[in-house]
Amino acid sequence: MNKKGDLAWEYIVAIILSLIVIILIVIFSTQVKGFVVQGIEYFKTTILGM
């Protein structure tokens, strides 16, 4: 009984940690996309401005 309970808790913890990591990756990737878009717009304006 205890071994099965420990395994269940380990699976639950692993699932929670993986979900947190996925959420952080999604947030980070969206921020990176925003920075890339801003950088492209900045370079376009500077090149066109010159």
N, C-alpha and C positions, 0 to 999 in steps of 0.2 A: 504494500500500500504506500509506504513512504517513498520507495524508489519511483513508483509511478507518479506520485505527487511532485517529487523533485523534478522529474523529467518534464512534467506539464509546466511547472513554473519556469524551467529553463527555456522551453519553447516559447512561453508567453513573453519572457524577458527578451529573447532573441527577436521575436516578431516586433515588439515595441521598439527596440533599438533600431532594427532595420527600417521601420516606418519613419522614425525620427531622422535617420540618415537620409532617406529618400526625400523627405520634406526639406531638409537643409540643402540637399543638392539642387532641388527644384528652385528654391529661393535664390541660391547662389547663381544658378544658370540664368535665371531671369534678370538678376542684377547685372551679370556679365553682358547679356544681350543688350540691356539698356545702355551700359557703358559703351559697347561697340557701336550701337546706333548713334549715340551722342558723338563719339569719335569720328564716325564717318561723316556726319552732318558738319562737324567742326572743320574737318579737312576739306569738305566740299566748299564751305563758305570761304575758307582762307584761300584755297586755290582759285576759286571764281573771283574772289575779291582782288587777288593779285593780278 
